[in-house]
Amino acid sequence: MLIDSIASQGWATECYESIYTADNVMLFSKLDSIGILCIQELQDIPLKDVENFICGNGIIWLGVVIDIQAEQPRGAHIVRLLDGVFSLPIDGSLLGELLANAYRKALIKNVTHNIDSIHVDGIILKSYMPELKRIFRLIHRVSDSKAPVMILGESGTGKELIARAIHDQSTRCAGPFIAVNCGGFSNDLIQSELFGHEKGAFTGATSQQVGHIEAASGGTLFLDEIGDLDLHLQVNLLRFLESNSIQRLSSSQEIAVDVRIVSATHVDLDTAVERGSFRLDLLHRLNTVVIHLPPLRHRRADIELLANQVFERFSSRYPCRARGFHRDTIALMKSYHWPGNVREMLNRIKSAIVLSDSDLIMPDALGIHNTTENISPPSLNEVRGAAERQLITNILIKNDNNIARSAKEMGVSRVTFYRLAKKHNIIKGE
Ligand SMILES: Nc1ncnc2c1ncn2[C@@H]1O[C@H](COP(=O)(O)OP(=O)(O)OP(=O)(O)O)[C@@H](O)[C@H]1O
């Protein structure tokens, strides 16, 4: 068996039955991994999916074929996307050489393309959590496509920053990034803000105005608080998404527009659909790719990293005596509930930097008087869910995101581990 032969040369191996299952694991795998694809097994899989799989992660791929001649022409196309191909049976030392070469390339690729972090607005987004690393990799992966992205998360978790990151990493980065708050205006105003209007379209329309959708052409339109959009406007937005064209208010002229849509909301849209306040067809148009941003209280592992990043960023801008945080301050930040998420952390640290008169920022400088403020007691289900989620996350971190080892340590099958990790959005479903 090929797997045994590879393992006998000292390589750690994992075997997956389909590229769809493997795809989830790839998002977690170390970037210096090598993949081997059995080309025969790809016969029934749409070529587009195979291409996306091979090109969509930071891994060096080799292919194994039974009979190279018989693989033409579909197999030949796949082979061109790979870094090398070999047929079976293969001599052990030749296999060792192929793997060593691929590993060298993987290490170089890992150094030159760090896809575990994102640069945006002068900030480096980093995380110790597999869930966040997966999001950063996802952003890199969707960068070349126009697929609509929906970002879900509480206020202040960084939804707009992530939307900006998606734009900046994309092939549209030279185009405009236009952000619109769908909940911030009256219905009439938002209609005109989005679609534009002709002169005289309504009282006060003294000149023609280009709407945000048109203005974002060639770039990205970020629709914040999409859950607050009125039903009537949802119909108009859906029409635009289906036709890729708009009509300004009071005009019958169709204007073609090429934009990528990123939307965000803190509202539970599934419930909104059930209640009839959000259209299911619009939801399906917007949520091709979904990113769940966790609240800061679920990112304990990142608190110190984030706090230090914020400190570095702002301590050079303001007069500041402090050189960092006292360890009790870090401990307080880790135990605090952060109802306002990263935005609240930013504001508390900024004022602590300005007000602090000691070498280290002390806990009281954060102005957090009662760590239980704003916390309503969690339900038993919430407590169980949070514990399960934390356990899975910790086990994944400990096992270097290796699913098989994590499942073994947790004492469940790989399938059960997968199901639990998917349930908690730690990994993406198929
Ligand atoms: N990982 C991060 N590192 C540093 N700053 C961050 C990070 N995430 C978010 N921020 C900052 O936190 C603030 C809030 O972020 P953002 O406006 O993107 O949140 P949001 O989820 O869109 O909030 P809302 O739903 O209220 O509009 C911004 O100043 C942003 O720059």
The ligand as an SDF file (V2000), in Angstrom:
LIG
                    3D

 31 33  0  0  0  0  0  0  0  0999 V2000
   -8.5390   41.9330   14.8560 N   0  0  0  0  0  0  0  0  0  0  0  0
   -8.5570   43.2500   15.0350 C   0  0  0  0  0  0  0  0  0  0  0  0
   -7.4300   43.9030   15.3440 N   0  0  0  0  0  0  0  0  0  0  0  0
   -7.4430   45.2230   15.5460 C   0  0  0  0  0  0  0  0  0  0  0  0
   -8.5360   46.0040   15.4390 N   0  0  0  0  0  0  0  0  0  0  0  0
   -9.6850   45.4140   15.1120 C   0  0  0  0  0  0  0  0  0  0  0  0
   -9.7680   43.9970   14.8920 C   0  0  0  0  0  0  0  0  0  0  0  0
  -11.0450   43.6820   14.5940 N   0  0  0  0  0  0  0  0  0  0  0  0
  -11.7420   44.8500   14.6430 C   0  0  0  0  0  0  0  0  0  0  0  0
  -10.9260   45.8790   14.9390 N   0  0  0  0  0  0  0  0  0  0  0  0
  -11.3140   47.2940   15.1090 C   0  0  0  0  0  0  0  0  0  0  0  0
  -12.4830   47.2890   15.9170 O   0  0  0  0  0  0  0  0  0  0  0  0
  -13.3760   48.3180   15.5050 C   0  0  0  0  0  0  0  0  0  0  0  0
  -14.7160   47.6630   15.1750 C   0  0  0  0  0  0  0  0  0  0  0  0
  -14.5830   46.8800   13.9940 O   0  0  0  0  0  0  0  0  0  0  0  0
  -15.7050   46.8730   12.8500 P   0  0  0  0  0  0  0  0  0  0  0  0
  -16.2880   48.2440   12.6560 O   0  0  0  0  0  0  0  0  0  0  0  0
  -15.1360   46.1880   11.6820 O   0  0  0  0  0  0  0  0  0  0  0  0
  -16.7940   45.9570   13.5990 O   0  0  0  0  0  0  0  0  0  0  0  0
  -18.2540   45.5730   13.1010 P   0  0  0  0  0  0  0  0  0  0  0  0
  -18.4620   44.1530   13.4790 O   0  0  0  0  0  0  0  0  0  0  0  0
  -18.4280   45.9290   11.6560 O   0  0  0  0  0  0  0  0  0  0  0  0
  -19.1640   46.4890   14.0190 O   0  0  0  0  0  0  0  0  0  0  0  0
  -20.6860   46.9820   13.7420 P   0  0  0  0  0  0  0  0  0  0  0  0
  -21.5260   45.7530   13.6100 O   0  0  0  0  0  0  0  0  0  0  0  0
  -21.0030   47.7420   15.0130 O   0  0  0  0  0  0  0  0  0  0  0  0
  -20.6690   47.8330   12.5300 O   0  0  0  0  0  0  0  0  0  0  0  0
  -12.7340   48.9830   14.3010 C   0  0  0  0  0  0  0  0  0  0  0  0
  -12.0550   50.1510   14.7640 O   0  0  0  0  0  0  0  0  0  0  0  0
  -11.7360   47.9490   13.7950 C   0  0  0  0  0  0  0  0  0  0  0  0
  -10.6300   48.5810   13.1580 O   0  0  0  0  0  0  0  0  0  0  0  0
  1  2  1  0
  2  3  1  0
  2  7  2  0
  3  4  2  0
  4  5  1  0
  5  6  2  0
  6  7  1  0
  6 10  1  0
  7  8  1  0
  8  9  2  0
  9 10  1  0
 10 11  1  0
 11 12  1  0
 11 30  1  0
 12 13  1  0
 13 14  1  0
 13 28  1  0
 14 15  1  0
 15 16  1  0
 16 17  2  0
 16 18  1  0
 16 19  1  0
 19 20  1  0
 20 21  2  0
 20 22  1  0
 20 23  1  0
 23 24  1  0
 24 25  2  0
 24 26  1  0
 24 27  1  0
 28 29  1  0
 28 30  1  0
 30 31  1  0
M  END
$$$$
